[in-house]
Amino acid sequence: MLDKVWPDHPLRPRAEKRVKHLPAADLLDWADVTGSSVAQALSRHRNQASGQALAEAVDGVLTLAVLVQELVDRDRA
């Protein structure tokens, strides 16, 4: 899925590498924080249009997708 949306995003390889070494509880905690960060970035953009806020939201969404994919992969294993 991420290959179609953000194939060359610079954050992706680092996130994919990091999630492999974390226990599921840590992945869920990280997902909680990341989801909140995305919401905050979008709220900032709503209040005052900002490319920086949108970039932060994109990074967060990408990270959240990597986290969820890792959890799905572990669940299927």
PAZAPA-4460 file (N, C-alpha, C; in steps of 0.05 Angstrom, whole numbers, plus 32768, in hexadecimal, padded with zeros to 4 digits):
% residues 77
    n_x    n_y    n_z   ca_x   ca_y   ca_z    c_x    c_y    c_z   seq   type   mol
   8010   7FE8   8000   8000   8000   8000   8011   8019   8000     1      M     A
   8025   801A   8011   8036   8032   8013   8046   8037   7FFA     2      L     A
   804C   8021   7FEB   805A   8024   7FD2   804B   8036   7FBE     3      D     A
   8030   8035   7FC0   8020   8044   7FAD   801D   8061   7FB6     4      K     A
   801C   8065   7FD1   8016   8080   7FDB   802F   8091   7FDE     5      V     A
   8043   8086   7FED   805C   8095   7FF2   8074   8082   7FED     6      W     A
   807A   807C   7FD4   808F   8068   7FCF   80AB   8071   7FD8     7      P     A
   80B0   808B   7FD6   80CB   8095   7FDB   80CD   80A7   7FF3     8      D     A
   80B9   80A6   8005   80BA   80B8   801D   80D2   80B1   802E     9      H     A
   80E3   80C5   8035   80FC   80BF   8044   80F8   80B3   8060    10      P     A
   80E1   80B7   806B   80DC   80AC   8086   80D5   808F   8086    11      L     A
   80CB   8085   8070   80C1   806A   806E   80D6   8054   8075    12      R     A
   80ED   8054   8069   8101   803F   8070   8109   803E   808D    13      P     A
   810C   8056   8099   8113   8057   80B6   80FC   804C   80C7    14      R     A
   80E4   8053   80C1   80CD   8049   80D0   80CA   802B   80CD    15      A     A
   80CD   8021   80B5   80CA   8005   80B0   80E0   7FF5   80BE    16      E     A
   80F8   8000   80C0   810D   7FF2   80CE   8108   7FF2   80EC    17      K     A
   8100   8009   80F6   80FC   800C   8113   80E6   7FFA   811E    18      R     A
   80D0   7FF7   810F   80B9   7FE8   811A   80BF   7FCA   811D    19      V     A
   80D2   7FC1   810E   80D9   7FA4   810F   80E5   7F9C   812A    20      K     A
   80F0   7FB0   8139   80FE   7FAA   8151   80EE   7FB0   816B    21      H     A
   80D6   7FBA   8167   80C6   7FC2   817F   80B0   7FAE   8185    22      L     A
   80AB   7FAA   819F   8095   7F98   81A6   807A   7FA5   819F    23      P     A
   8065   7F95   819C   804B   7F9E   8194   8040   7FB5   81A6    24      A     A
   8044   7FB3   81C0   803A   7FC7   81D2   8047   7FE2   81CB    25      A     A
   8060   7FE3   81C5   806E   7FFC   81BE   8063   8006   81A3    26      D     A
   805D   7FF4   8190   8052   7FFD   8177   8037   800A   817B    27      L     A
   8027   7FFF   818C   800D   800A   8191   800F   8025   819F    28      L     A
   8022   8028   81B2   8026   8042   81BF   802F   8057   81AA    29      D     A
   8042   804F   8199   804C   8061   8185   8035   8069   8172    30      W     A
   8024   8056   816B   800D   805C   8159   7FFA   8070   8166    31      A     A
   7FF5   806D   8180   7FE4   8080   818E   7FF0   809C   818D    32      D     A
   8009   809F   8192   8016   80B9   8192   8016   80C5   8176    33      V     A
   801C   80B4   8162   801D   80BD   8147   8001   80C6   813D    34      T     A
   7FEC   80B7   8144   7FD1   80BF   813C   7FCA   80DA   8148    35      G     A
   7FD2   80DF   8161   7FCD   80F9   816D   7FDC   810F   815F    36      S     A
   7FF5   8109   8158   8005   811D   814A   7FF9   8124   812F    37      S     A
   7FEE   8111   8120   7FE2   8116   8107   7FCA   8129   810B    38      V     A
   7FB9   8123   811F   7FA2   8133   8125   7FAA   8150   812C    39      A     A
   7FBF   8153   813C   7FC9   816D   8144   7FD3   817D   812B    40      Q     A
   7FE2   816F   811A   7FEC   817D   8102   7FD5   8186   80F0    41      A     A
   7FC1   8176   80ED   7FAA   817D   80DC   7F9A   8194   80E9    42      L     A
   7F98   8194   8103   7F8B   81AA   8111   7F9A   81C4   810E    43      S     A
   7FB4   81C3   810F   7FC4   81DB   810B   7FC0   81E5   80EE    44      R     A
   7FBF   81D3   80DB   7FBB   81DB   80BF   7F9F   81E7   80BC    45      H     A
   7F8B   81DC   80CA   7F70   81E7   80C8   7F6F   8203   80D3    46      R     A
   7F7D   8209   80E8   7F7D   8223   80F5   7F8D   8237   80E4    47      N     A
   7FA3   822E   80D9   7FB3   8240   80C8   7FC2   822E   80B4    48      Q     A
   7FBA   8230   809B   7FC5   821F   8086   7FE3   8220   8087    49      A     A
   7FEF   8208   8087   800C   8205   808B   8016   81ED   807C    50      S     A
   8029   81F1   806B   8036   81DB   805E   8045   81C9   8071    51      G     A
   8050   81D6   8086   805F   81C7   809A   804C   81B4   80AA    52      Q     A
   8035   81BE   80B1   8022   81AD   80BF   8019   8196   80AD    53      A     A
   8015   819B   8094   800D   8185   8081   8024   8171   807E    54      L     A
   803D   817B   807D   8054   8168   807B   8055   8157   8094    55      A     A
   8050   8162   80AC   8050   8153   80C4   803A   813E   80C4    56      E     A
   8023   8145   80B9   800D   8133   80B7   8014   811B   80A5    57      A     A
   8020   8122   808E   8029   810C   807B   803D   80FA   8089    58      V     A
   8050   8104   8097   8064   80F3   80A5   8055   80E1   80B9    59      D     A
   8042   80ED   80C7   8034   80DD   80DB   8023   80C7   80CF    60      G     A
   8015   80CE   80B9   8004   80BA   80AC   8016   80A3   80A1    61      V     A
   802C   80AA   8096   803F   8096   808C   8048   8084   80A2    62      L     A
   8051   8090   80B8   805A   8081   80CF   8044   806F   80DA    63      T     A
   802C   807A   80DD   8016   806A   80E7   8010   8053   80D4    64      L     A
   8011   8057   80BA   800D   8041   80A7   8022   802B   80AA    65      A     A
   803B   8033   80AE   8050   801F   80B3   804B   800F   80CC    66      V     A
   8043   801E   80E1   803D   8010   80FB   8027   7FFC   80F8    67      L     A
   8011   8005   80EC   7FFA   7FF3   80E9   8001   7FDB   80D7    68      V     A
   8010   7FE0   80C2   8018   7FCA   80B1   8028   7FB5   80C0    69      Q     A
   803A   7FBE   80D1   804B   7FAC   80E1   8039   7F9C   80F4    70      E     A
   8026   7FA9   8100   8013   7F9B   8112   8003   7F86   8103    71      L     A
   7FFA   7F8D   80EB   7FEB   7F7A   80DA   7FFD   7F62   80D3    72      V     A
   8015   7F68   80CB   8028   7F52   80C3   802D   7F40   80DA    73      D     A
   8030   7F4B   80F2   8035   7F3A   8109   801C   7F29   8110    74      R     A
   8005   7F35   810C   7FEC   7F27   8112   7FE8   7F0F   80FF    75      D     A
   7FF0   7F12   80E7   7FED   7EFD   80D3   8002   7EE7   80D6    76      R     A
   8018   7EED   80E3   802F   7EDA   80E5   8028   7EC4   80F9    77      A     A
***
